[in-house]
C-alpha cells in the first residue's frame, strides 16, 4: 500500500474509541480552556475516577489539584506555538509522565489539543530517587537500632559505676570509677548526637493514597505474577495523607514482595483503604503461610531474616518509613493462616 493511501479509509467514532481504549498511554482531547472533552480508558483509570467525573473538568485540577495552568505546560505551549510540544510532568502523587501536546484546528478561530501522556515513573525513580529512599531508610533503621543498643549498654555501665562509687571507699578505686562515670556520660552524649543524624522526609506533599495505589496496580501485578490474584477495595472518598509519595511507594512495594514470598503457589493478596477516626488505614493481606510467634516477635529487627540469602532489612525499612510519617504499623499473622499488615497514617482531612 502506498504511503499516501494508508489513511484513505472510513472509520466510525465507535471503532476509533475502541482503538484508543486499548492503548495503555493516557489520551485526552482538551479545549483552549484546558477542559477535558474526551479521555480514553487508561486516562480515566489512572485518575481513579468515573468518566462523568472527568469530562468537563480542568486537566490541571484533575492531575495537580491546581486552580490555574501549570508552569511549562506542553498543552499551553502548543496552543501558543501551534507546534507539537513535549515536556515531563509529575503528578501530586509522585507519578512522572512524558506529555506530548498536538494542536488541532477545530474551526477558523479555535483549536483543540490532543494530549498523549506516557507514564515513566518506574524509569524515572529507578534512575533518580528510588534507591536513595531505600538506602536512606536502611541506614536510618540500622542507626536507630545501633544507638538504642549502645544507649542500653552505656546506661548500665553508668548506673553500676555510680553504685560502686558509693560503696567503695578506697581512693584509688574511686578515681577509676569516677573516670568510668565520666567516660560513660561522654558516650551517652555521643549517642544522642548520633540520633540527631536520622534524616527526615525529603519530598513532603499532601497526596491521595488511593491515587498512589491505583498508579501502582500494574507494577503490583507484575510482582505477584500469574498465580496470585490481586484484590483491591479502595475507599470511595479521597484518603489524603502528608509525606513523601516515593517513600510510601517503596513501602507498598516492599510489603507486596513480602506477601509474595509467603505464598507458595496460588494465592490472594488484597489491598484496602479506609478512614478510621482521624487515621487513614492501609491494609495489605495475603493468604500465605504466615509467621510463627517467634518470627512475628522479631520481624522488625534489623538484620533478622528466616531466609539466609537476605539481609532482613525489608520490614525494618517499612517501619522506619511509617514512623517518619508519624504513623504506626501492626502485623497480625499465624502459621498457615496468612498475614495482615495494618498501617495507620494521620489523615489530612
KALIN-V262855 format. One record per backbone hydrogen bond with DSSP energy under -1.0 kcal/mol. NH is the residue of the N-H (numbers start at 0). CO is the residue of the C=O. E is the energy in kcal/mol with one decimal. If there is no record, write none. Layout:
# KALIN-V262855
nh->(NH;NH)
co->(CO;CO)
e->(E;E)
This chain:
# KALIN-V262855
nh->(4;5;7;8;15;16;17;18;19;20;21;22;25;27;28;29;30;33;35;36;37;39;43;44;45;46;48;52;53;54;55;56;58;61;62;63;64;65;72;76;77;78;79;80;81;84;86;88;90;91;93;96;97;98;99;100;101;103;105;106;111;112;113;114;115;116;117;119;123;124;125;126;127;129;132;133;134;135;136;137;138;139;140;141;142;143;144;145;146;147;148;149;150;151;152;153;154;155;156;157;158;159;160;161;162;163;164;165;166;167;173;174;175;176;177;178;179;180;181;182;183;184;185;186;187;188;189;190;191;192;193;194;195;196;197;204;206;208;211;212;213;214;215;216;219;220;221;222;223;224;228;230;232;240;242;247;248;249;250;251;252;253;254;255;256;257;258;259;260;261;262;266;268;269;270;271;272;273;275;278;279;280;281;282;283;284;285;286;288;295;296;297;300;303;309;316;317;318;319;320;321;322;323;324;325;326;327;329;331;333;335;336;337;338;339;340;341;342;343;344;346;347)
co->(1;2;4;6;11;12;13;14;15;16;18;19;116;114;37;112;34;30;56;28;28;26;39;40;41;42;43;49;50;50;35;53;33;57;58;59;60;59;69;72;73;74;75;76;77;100;98;96;94;62;90;88;117;86;115;84;113;111;109;109;103;29;101;27;99;25;97;95;119;120;121;122;123;124;128;129;130;131;132;133;134;135;136;137;138;139;140;141;142;143;144;145;146;147;148;149;150;151;152;153;154;155;156;157;158;159;160;161;162;163;169;170;171;172;173;174;175;176;177;178;179;180;181;182;183;184;185;186;187;188;189;190;191;193;194;242;240;238;207;208;209;210;211;213;215;216;217;218;219;220;266;268;270;206;204;243;244;245;246;247;248;249;250;251;252;253;254;255;256;257;259;226;228;284;230;282;232;280;278;275;344;273;342;271;340;269;338;267;261;291;292;293;297;300;306;312;313;314;315;316;317;318;319;320;322;321;343;341;339;337;288;333;287;285;331;283;329;281;327;279;277;239)
e->(-1.4;-1.2;-1.4;-1.7;-2.2;-2.5;-1.9;-2.0;-2.3;-2.4;-1.0;-1.5;-2.8;-1.9;-2.4;-3.0;-1.7;-1.9;-2.5;-3.3;-1.2;-2.3;-1.9;-2.7;-2.2;-1.0;-1.5;-1.2;-1.5;-2.2;-3.1;-2.0;-2.3;-2.1;-2.3;-1.4;-1.1;-1.5;-1.2;-2.2;-2.5;-1.9;-1.4;-3.0;-2.1;-2.0;-2.1;-2.7;-2.8;-1.4;-1.9;-3.0;-2.8;-2.9;-2.6;-3.2;-2.5;-3.3;-2.0;-1.6;-2.7;-2.7;-2.8;-2.6;-2.8;-3.3;-2.3;-2.3;-2.6;-3.0;-2.3;-1.6;-2.1;-3.6;-2.1;-1.7;-3.0;-2.3;-2.1;-2.5;-2.5;-2.3;-2.4;-2.3;-2.7;-2.6;-2.3;-2.8;-2.8;-2.0;-2.4;-2.6;-2.2;-1.9;-2.0;-2.7;-2.6;-1.9;-2.3;-2.8;-2.4;-2.5;-2.3;-1.7;-1.8;-2.4;-2.1;-1.3;-1.0;-1.8;-2.3;-1.8;-1.7;-2.6;-2.4;-2.1;-2.0;-2.5;-2.4;-2.3;-2.2;-2.3;-2.2;-2.2;-2.3;-2.0;-2.1;-2.2;-2.1;-1.6;-1.9;-2.0;-1.0;-1.5;-1.3;-2.2;-2.4;-2.8;-1.7;-2.1;-2.2;-2.4;-1.0;-1.1;-2.8;-2.2;-2.0;-1.9;-2.4;-2.0;-2.7;-2.7;-2.5;-2.5;-2.8;-2.1;-2.3;-1.9;-2.3;-2.3;-2.3;-2.4;-2.0;-2.2;-2.3;-2.0;-2.3;-2.3;-2.1;-1.3;-1.2;-1.5;-2.8;-2.3;-2.7;-2.3;-1.6;-1.4;-2.8;-2.4;-3.2;-3.1;-2.9;-2.7;-2.3;-2.6;-2.2;-1.5;-3.0;-2.5;-2.0;-1.2;-1.7;-1.7;-2.0;-2.6;-2.1;-2.5;-2.0;-2.4;-2.4;-2.6;-1.9;-1.0;-1.7;-2.4;-1.6;-2.5;-2.8;-1.3;-4.9;-2.3;-1.0;-1.1;-3.0;-2.7;-2.9;-2.5;-2.7;-2.5;-2.4;-2.5)
